[in-house]
Amino acid sequence: MAQRDDEGDQRTIHTEGGSAGGADHRNWLYRLGRFAATRRGWVVAGWILFALAMVLANRSVGGTAVDDFEVPGVESQAAVDLLETSFPDRSGATAMVVFHDPDGLGTDAATTAAIEATIDEVGGLDNVRSVTDPLGNPMSMSPDGTTAFAAVQYDSTVADLGQEAFDALKETAGPAETEGVQVEYGGELPTVLAERHTGPAEMIGVIAALVILFIMFRSAYAMALPLGVAIVGLLTGLSIVGLLGVLIDIPTVAPRLATMIGLGVGIDYALFILSRHRDNLEAGMDRTESIARTNATAGQAVVVAGGTVVVAILGLQMAGIPFVAALGYSASLVVAIAVTIAVTLLPALLGFAGDRVLRRSHRGAHGAAQPNGTPSGGDIDGAATEAEADHSGWVRWAHWVAHHPWRSMTGATLVLVLLAIPVIDMRLGQADAGTYPTSTTQRQAYDLLAEGFGPGFNGPLLITVDLGEGGDPTVLEPLAAGISADPDVRVVSPPELNPAGDVALLTAIPTSKPQAEATSELVHRLRDDILPTATADSGATALVGGPTAGFIDQSEKISSRLMWFIGTVVLLSFLLLMIVFRSILVPLKAALLNLLAIGAAYGVVVAVFQWGWGRSLIGLEEAVPIASFVPMMMFAILFGLSMDYEVFILSRIREEYHRGHTNIDSVVKGLGATAKVITAAALIMISVFVGFVTSEDPVVKMMGVGLAAAVALDATIVRMVLVPSTMSLVGDANWWLPRWLDRLLPHLDIEE
């Protein structure tokens, strides 16, 4: 046992086996680990039954993922609400049936009859309120006569219609296609309900994890255990998310993001626990005692880190958007299950595995454990293990960084700052069908409409006009004229009145594509200048709505709350680290370094997706804006995940410091002892995230690139350079905490 009396921390830090064991017996995770190890059959059977029950329940009564982009409190949502109450005929989802013939449409009687037959089938579908004639309206035919469209109006929203409506719509192409006419489907319904394939994403991550785990542990059992518990946790978590879909709308992208996050953290959490258990066994500790004590130390670090991830992701509710909040619920559920399995199922499986988690040459070769579970050598880490660490390349690296702190810190900071520069140009938006693979019907419809009618045709703006008391429609003519006069408006449709005559609808087609910055600027001009001027003194109120305006509003609402969200997460993390490490400077530096690393990851995402640097390498056909919820989602996940490495490294450095080592020696020993595990964990996480870059969904690609870049930067530049260099510069003040604050804070020790 070692004790160090400092100004801010006078507590006794137990590091030797016997004393630590006494503390562990009072730890609920210690008792849970011992129970799981001694009752391992019951624990494993219980988890198998629970996982099967969740999977079967989800298949039987689970909800279907749907995309409901409702954004409370914004103008586009007010326009939707007005249509639903006063103009229900135009409040439902829409779709476009696009016909194309390079030889021209409407010139052949057989072709015309075939197109009309397709339109008749569309009009006969369930929930279809109306469908326009593509050949009878000059506005529906492209100037060259090769492309025409039929506008389909449904009586329900996309969320209510579901995938069945789109599947039925696609079945109507037969009559026209038999005459050689190309038929494609675009617009709101097909775009929202597009099926996206993740490709070999999960398999890439799994294979990479297996290789890394085997290289690290040289044991088939040790290789399989982290992956096995991660997969069980993922299946269970995703099934619970499916059941949650009965209560709330779960976005279609949620299961893919949850899979990405759940697989990564599930393997990493199991890796941390397994690594500590192997160290204990290598030192000669009794198997059951090792499992219990590992659960009380590494398991507690996992609970703290995982809890931080869950809290941070649940903070997505601050966006005030149900769609984004549902993403948070889904991801946090999967992470919570991963944590629970790591401290319950994994200890039970370790009990079954025995010393087979060790290399074959190391099994049964260690000293007998003493009755209290302490290894014969006294130190739970083992003399051999520590000696090996003391001469590792990581220790030599840590020694160089710690003795050249200014040079190391300056170089690392410069790299992160340079990578973060593109963040200045970040533009939030939403990828449209123009980013879909060219093989999809949505992309082909998008391209045909853009070529035939202009790029803005794929992002119409719906101008909803409440005429007020008396319903004077004379305001509509100057309103349409004012909208048409804007140079970024291609055409405005004639006003359409509801049966009561008190609400009108106009459609404005921009000259720019939906995701273009010019379209966003047009929406703001309409709202701030053109519409108020045209309706002044008339008693009418004009609102800009439609999917394009809705995505613009969603982006701006998230942007307005992003800094509040970041500040809240940083503050909570600072308080947690201050409680764990009894320090002010350690959590302050951790917060600043995490912000720097995440800023660099944001910069990488902007450079790749918005600027288009190297986009062909990830299968992206054109540059796209950053999906509005991606920065908030990335921050929530990454700030929580960085807690894994932060707790793992700092707790070991703190332990060495309280053993009596100098500040620099503590940094060197702590980093040398943890670098191997952190590197392996980061490589696994990066492999999982990179695997999802193969997805067809640009949003999933963004998350994969952003998370992989952030973990790589965090585990290398931040943890291996900035943390040791800054701690060396600060010196003993790292562990300073005012006495009065130490008395106020609760105590939460994590022995690593």
N, C-alpha and C positions, 0 to 999 in steps of 0.2 A: 504494500500500500504506500502511495506517495501523497504528500500533501504540500501545497504551495500556498503561501499567504501573500495575497496581492491586495492592493488598495480596493479594488472593486469586487473581488471574488475570494471569500475566505472559506468557501465550502471545501470539504474533503472529497477528493476525487478518487474513487476506488478503481484500481486497475488490476490488482492481482486476483487470482482465482477464488480464494476463500472469501474475501471480503465482498467481491463482486457477486459471489453466489448468494450471500445473504441479502443483498439488495435485490437480486433477481427474483428471489422467492416472493418478494412483495410486489413484483411486477405482474400485471394481469396477462401480459403477453408471454411471460415466462410460464405461467400456469397453463395458458392456452396451448403453448408449444409442447409442454410435457404431456398434457391430456391428449393432444393429437398424436404424439409419438407412442404413447402407451395404449391408446384406444384407436390405433390407426385403421383397423378394419372397419370399425363403425363410422369413422370420419370419411373414409374413401367411399364406402357404400352410401352414406348420406349425400355426399356431393354428386355421385353418379345418379342417384334417384332424383335429386333436386334439378340437376341439369336436364335429365330426360323429361321431367315434368314440365319444365319451362319450354323446352323445344316443342313438345307435343301440344302444350296449351297454345303456344304461338301459332302453330300450324292449324289448330282448330278454330281459335277465336281471335287470333291476332289481327290488328288493323293493317290496312294497306297504306304504304307511304304515299303521300300526296303533297303537292306544292301549293300552299296558300300564302300568297305574298301580301297579305293584308298589312298595312302600315298605319296604325291608329294615329290620328292627330295631324295628318298631312293633307294637302289640297287634293291630291289624286284620289285618296281614300274618300274624301268628302264628295268628290264627283261620282265615285262608285255608289256610295250610299244614296245620293240623290237619284241616280238612275234606278236603283232597286226599289225605291219608294214611289217615284213619280213616273218612271218610264221603264217598267219591267220588261217590255218587249226588247229593249236594247241593253239590258243589264247582265245578260248571261255571257258565257264564253263565246269566242269566235274562232273561225278557221278559214283557211283559203284552200280551194281546190284549183290547182294550176294546170292548165292544158298547154301543151307545146307541140308544134309541128313545124319543122324548118321549111316545109313547102307551103305553109299558110293554113290558117284555120277558116272554116266557114265557106270554103270554095268548092267543097265536094259534098254532095247530098248524103252519102253514106257516112262520112266523117261527122257531119252536122248531126245526123240522127243518133250516132253513137255517143256523142258528147251529151246530147239531150237525154239519152237513156241513163247515162251516169248521173246527171243532175237529178233526174226523177228518183233514182235510188237514194241519193243523198237526202232529198226532201222527205223521203219516207222513213228515215231513221228515227229512232226514239230520241226525244228531247230536242230535235231540230225544229226551230220555230219558223225559219225562213231560209231560202237560198236564192241568190240572184242569178240571172241569166248571163252567162259569160259571152254569148254571141249576140244578144239583142241590145246590149248597152255599149255605145262607143267608148265609154269611160273604162270598160272592162277589157278592152282589146288594146294590145300594144300598137304603137304607130306602124310597125312593119308587118302587123297581122299574123305574127308567128306564135304569140303567147296571149292567152286569155285567162281570166280567173273568175271563179264563182265565190262570193262571200257567203259563208255559212254562219247563221246566228242560232245559238243554242238558248234554251230557257233556264239553264243552270250554270253554276260556276264550274271551273275546271276541277276543283277539289270535290265537288259533288258528282261530276260525271265519271271521273276515273278513267283508267286505262281502257275499259271496255268500249267507251265512246270512240276513242281513237282507233281501236282495232276494227270496229264496225265501219268507220269512215274509210279506212284503207281498202275494205272489201268492195267498195263501189267503183273501183278503177276498171273492172273487167270490160264493160261494153266499149269504152273509148279505146282501151289498149288493144282490143282485137282489131281495130281499124288503124293501128300504127300510131296512135296519138300518145305522147308521153304525158302521164298523169302523176303529179306530185302534190304533197300536202304540207302546207305551212301555216303560219299565223299562230295565234295564241295557244289553242288546244294542242296541236302537234308538237309545238316547241316545248311547252311545259312538260308534256308527257313523253318526251323522247327517251328511249331506252339507251342507257350508257353502259358500256362494258369496261370493266376494270382490267381486262386482259390478264396476263399472268402475274398480277401485282402480288397477291398473297403468296404464290409459289416462290417468287423471287426472294421475298423476305424470309420465308421458311428455310429455303435452301441455304441462303447466306448465313442465317442464324445457326443452322446445324454445323456448317463448316467452321464458323468462328468458335462455337462452343466446344467442338471437338479439339481444335487446335489449342484452346485455352486449358481444357480439363484433361484431355487424353483418356476419356472414359465414356463409353457408350451410355451408361446410366446418367452421368452428369450432363451429357449432351442432350439426352432426351427429356429429362425432367423439366427444365425451364420451358421448353417448347410445348410439352404436353400440358402443363398447368395453364399456360397462356392460351392454348386452343380451347381447353375446357372453359376457361373464364370468358373467352370471346363468344363462344356459342351460347353460353348462359346469358351473358350480358346482352347480346343482340336479340335473343328471344324475349328478354324482359322489355327491351326497347320496342319490339313488335307488339307486345301486350299493352305498352303505354300508348301505342297508336290507336287503341280503342277509345282512349280518353281525349287525346289531343291529336292535331295534325302533325305527323312526323314527316319532314321533308325527304324527298327521294335521295338527296345527297347524304343524309344523316347516317345511314348504315355504312356507307363507304368510308366516311370520315371516322366513324366509331371503330371500324375494322382496322384502319390505319393506326389509330391511337392505341386501341386496346391490345393489338398484337405487339406493338413496340414496348409499351409500359409493362405488359404482362411478362414478357421475356426478361426485361431488365430487372423488375422487382424480384423475380425468382432467381436471377443471376446473383444479385447482391446477397440474398439469403444463403444460397448454395455455396457461394464463395467463402462466406464466414464460417459455415458449418464445416467445410473441408479443412479450413485452417485449424479449427478446433480439433478435428479428428487427427490431422497431421501431428498436432502437439500431444496426442495421446489421451484426449478427453473421452470420457464415457459417451456412447452414442446418444442416449436419451438426454443426458445432461447437456450435451452439445446442442441438440435440437432446441431444448428449452431456452438455453442461454442465447443461442442465435436469434430466436424469436424475440427475446427481450432486448436485443441490441440492434442487429441489422433489421429485424422485423419492425422495431419501433421507428427506425429511420424510414422504412418503407411506408409505414402508416402516416408519419408526418409529411413525407414527400407526396404520397398519394392523396392525402387529405388536402394538401395545398393545391394540387391539380384540380381536384373536385370543386373546391371553393372558388378557384379562379375561373373555371369553366362555367360554373353556375352564375358567376358574375355577368355572363352574357345577357342576363335578364335586364341589365341596365340599358341595353340598346332600346328597350321599349317596343320591340318588334316580335310578335309571336313566332315567326319563322326562325329568327336567330335564337330566341330562347329555347325552342325545341331542339335545335342543334346542340345547345349546351346541356339540356337534360339527357340527350342520347349519349353524348360523349362521357359525361360525368357518371352515368350509370355503369358504363363499361369499365371505366377506371376504378370505380368503387368495388366492382366485382373482382377485378384483377388484384386489388389490395387484399380483399377478404380471402381470396383463394391462396395468395402468397403466404399468409400467416395461419392458415388452417389446413388446406389440402396438401400443400407442399411439405410441411413438417410431418404429416402422416406418411407421405410417400418416401420421405427421407428415412423414416423408421423402417419401412420395408426394404429400402435399398441397402441399409447398413453401410459397411465400408466399401461397397462397390462403386460409390461415387468418387473414390480415389483412383489414382492410376494403379494398374495391376501390380506394379513393382512396389507400391507403397502400402498395399493392404496387409494388415496384421503385423506391420513392422514397427509399431510405435509402442512407447512405454505404457504400462498399465495406468489407468486413472486412479487417483486417490479417492477415498470414500466420498469426499465432498465434491467430486467431479473435477478437481484441479489436476491438470497434467502433471506428470512426474517432474517435469522441468520447472514447474511453478508458474510460468508465464503462459497465459492462454493462447498467445500467438505462436509460441514455440520458438526455441532458440534457432533451430534450423531455418525456419521460415524467415525470421528476422535477419539472420546472417545472409540468407540468399537475397533478401530485399536490399540489404546494405551495400551489396556489390552489383546491383542491377544497373542497366543503362539508364533507367528512369531516375535513380538516385544521383547518378552523375549529371544528368540533365538538370534536376532540381538544384543540385549544388551550384551549377554554373549560373542558373537564373537567379538564385538567392544571393549570389555574390556579385552579380552584375545587374542589380535591380533597375537602375535608371535606363540603361541601354535596352533591357528586355521590355520594360513597360512602355517606353517611347515607341519602339518598333511595333509592338503588338497593337497599341492604341492607334497608331497611324494606319495600319492595315484595316482595322474595323471602321475607322472614320471614312476612309476612302470607299469602302464597300457601302457605307450608309449614305453617301452623297445622292444617289438616285432617289432617295426618299423625298427629297425636296420637290420632285416632279410627280409624285404619286397622284394618280387620278382614280377615284373610286367609281365604279359603274357596274355593269352586268354584261357578261358575254352573251351575244345573241346567236341566232341560228347560223350566222355567217362564220362562226368558229367551229361548227360541227364537222365531222368527217364528210368528205365529198360524196361518199357512198350513201349517205342517209337521205331520205326523202325530204326532210326539213331543210337540209342544206341546198339540195337541188331546187326546191321551190323558192328558197331565198334568192339564189343566184338568178333564176329565171325572172323573178319579179324585179330584181334590181336591174337586170339588163334591159328588160322590156319597159319598165315604168320609172326607173330611177332608184338610187340606193335608199332614199327616204321612205319608199313605199312599204318597206318592212317594219317601219316604226311610226305608224300614224298616231297623231295626237287627237284625242277626243275632247272637244270643247263642249262642255255641258253648261247650258244657260238656264238659270232659274229666272223666269220672267217676272216673278213677284206677283203682288196683288193686281188683279185685272188682266195680267198676261198680255201685255202689248207687244206683238211680234214685230213692230216696225223697227225695233232696235237691231234686229238680226241682220238686215241688209248692210248698215254701216259697220256692224261687227265683222261680217264676212269680208267686207272690203278692206277693213283695217288689217285683218289677218293676212289677206292675199297680198297686201302691199309690202309685207316684210320680204326682203330679198332671199331669206332662207326658207321660205314657204313655196313649194312647187305648185300646189293646187289646194283649193278648199271646196269641199262638197256643199251642195245646197242644204240649207237648214232643214231638219226633220223635226216636226212637232209631235208631242205625245197626244193621245186622245183628248186629254183635258185642256190642251192648248196652253199650259203654263210652264212647260219645260221643253227646251229644244236641244238638238244635238247636231254639231258640225264636226266634220273630220278634216283635219289639216295634215297634208303630206309634206314633210320637210324635204329639203334638197339633200340632206346628209343622212348617213346611215344611223341606226338607233344608238349605237355606242359612241358616236362621234361627239367631241366636245362642242361642236357647233350646234348640235341638237339640244344639248343641255342649255347652252346660252339662249337658244330660241325659246325654250320653255320659260326661262326667267324673264325674257323680254315680254312675252305674252302676258305673264302674270303681273309684272311690275309696271308695264307701260301700256301696251296695246289694248288689252281687254279692259282695264279700268278706264282708259280714255274713251273707248267706244261705248261703254255702258254708263258713263257719267250722267247723273240726273235722270236716269231712266227707271230706276228702281230694280233693274235686273242685275243679277250676279253671274259672272261667267267663271267657270272652273276648268283648268286643264287637267285631263285625266288620261286613262289608257295605260297599257303595260309599260310603255317607254317612260312616260312621266312618273309612273309608280316606282320604277327602278331608280330614277333620278332622285325622287323623294327619299327612298330607302337609303341611298348612299349618303345623302346630306344629313339625314337624321342620325345615322351611325357615326358620321364624322363629327357631329356636334357633341356626341357623348363619349367619343373615343378617349379623350384626354382624362375625363372624369373616371372612366373605367380603369385606365392605366394607373392613375393616381391611387385609386382604391386598392387595386391588387398589389401595387408596390408597398403601400402602407401596411397591409395585412401581412405580407411576407416579411417586411422589416420587423414588425412586432414579434412574429413567430421566431425568427432567427435570434432576436435579442433575448427572448425567453430561453431558447435552447442553449445558446452559447454565452449568456451572461456578458454581453458586450454591446457597445454602441457602434464602434467603428466597423466591426466585422459585418453586421447586417447592412450598414450604410454602403460599404464597398460592394457587397454582393448585389444590392439593388442597382447601383450605378453600372457595374460591370454587366449585369443582365440586360439592362436597358441598352447598353452599347452593342452587345451581341445581337439582340433582337432588331435593333436599328439596322445593323449590317445585313441581317437576313431579309428585312424588308427591302433594302437596297438591291439585293440579288433578285428578288421577285420582280421588282419594278424593271430592272434592266432586262430580264429575260422575257417577261410577258408584255409589258407596256412598251418598252423600247424595241423589243424583238431580238435582242442579242442571243444568238445561238438557239433560237426557237425551233429551228428545223431538227435539232438534235433530240428534242423531246416530242416531236410529232405535232407541233403547233403550226398551223398553216399561215396564220397572220397574227399580228400583235393585237392584244386585247387589253381593256382596262382591268384594274384590279377589282375583283368581286368585292362588293361593299363590306361583307361580313368577314372576309379573310383576314385583314389585319387584326381585328378584335379577337377572332378565333385563334389565330396564331399566337397572339400575345398571351391569352389565357392558358393555352397548352404549354407554351415554351417557358413562361415564367414558373409554372408549376414543375415542369420536367427539370429545369435547371436546379431546382431544390434537391433533386436526387444527388447530383454530383456535388453540390454545395455542402450538403449535410455529410455526405460520405467522406469528403476530403477534410473539411474543417473539424469534424469531430475527432478524426485521427490526429490531426495537427494539435488540437487542444489537449488530447490525451497525452501526447508526447511532451507538451509544454508543462503539464502538471506533474509529469514524472520527474521534472527537474532539468530538462534539457533547455538550452538557450532558445531564443525565438527562431533564429536561422536554422539551428539543428532540428527543431521541431518541424519547421516547414519542409526541410529536406527529407526527414524520415517519414513524415506524414504523406507527402506526395509520392515518395518512392514506394510506400506500402500500398497505396490505393490506385496508382496510375494504371496498372495492368488491368484491374477490374473495370475501371472507368473507361479505358480505351476499348475493351471488349464490348461493354454495354453500349457505348456510343456507336461502334461499328455495326452492331446489330440493329440499333434504332435507325441509323442512316440507311442500312440496307432495306429495312421495311418501308421507310418513307420513299426511297428512290424507286422501289418496285411499283408504287402507285403513280409514278410519272407516266407509266404506260397506259393509264386510263384514257378513255376518249373524252372525259369531262374536263374542260379547262379548269374548273374550280378544284377538282381533285388533283390535277397536275400542279396547280398553284400551291396547294397545301403540301403536296409531296416535296416539291422543290424548296419551299420556304422552310419546312420543318427539318429537312435533311441538311440544308445549309446552316440553319441555326444550331442544330445539335453538333455538327462538325466544328463550327466556330467555337461553341461553348466548351466542348471537350478538349479542344486543342489550344487555341489562342487564349481563351479566358482561364480555364482550369490549370493548364500546364505552363502558362506564362504570366498572365496578369495577376492571378491569385497569389502565387508565391512571390512575385516581385513586389507587389504592393504590401504584402504582409511583412516582407523583409524590411521595406522602407519604414513602415510604421513602428515596428519593433514591439516592445512589451505593451505599448498602448493598445494593441489589438484587443487585449482581454480586459480593458478597463471598463468598469461600470460603477457609477456612483453608489455609495453604500445605501443611500435612501431609496434609490431605484431598485437595488437588489432586494431590499426588504419588501418592496411593493409587488414585484413580479412573481408570478407562480413559478414553481420549479419543474422543469421537464428535462431530465438528463437522457442523453442518447450516448451510450457507451459504444464506441466503434474501435 
